[in-house]
Amino acid sequence: MANHKSALKRIRQSEKKRLRNRYYHKTARTALKVLRNEENKAAATEQLPSVISLLDKLVKKNIIHKNKAANLKSKLTKHVNNLA
């Protein structure tokens, strides 16, 4: 365990950030899952912009890589467009 005051503070901060990042990442994964399981094209088209926005926010906060977000957005858009 760290002995320096600054190191102890850094541990507290990194734990807070880890939990916050985990929350955002899990929320996004749930939103992706809901959109993938959507059968109604109108509802899926309505949900798509909010999910894309969520992914962009994760990229901005360095929670996921920008290429991963781009791949996910592309796959989701294709999925929504292929719904009958």
Number of C-alpha atoms within 10 A of each C-alpha: 6 10 7 9 8 10 12 12 12 13 13 12 11 11 12 12 12 12 11 13 17 13 12 17 17 12 13 18 15 13 18 21 11 13 21 14 9 17 12 12 15 12 12 21 16 12 17 18 13 12 21 21 12 20 27 18 16 19 17 12 12 11 16 16 14 15 10 12 18 15 11 16 20 12 13 19 16 11 15 22 12 9 13 8
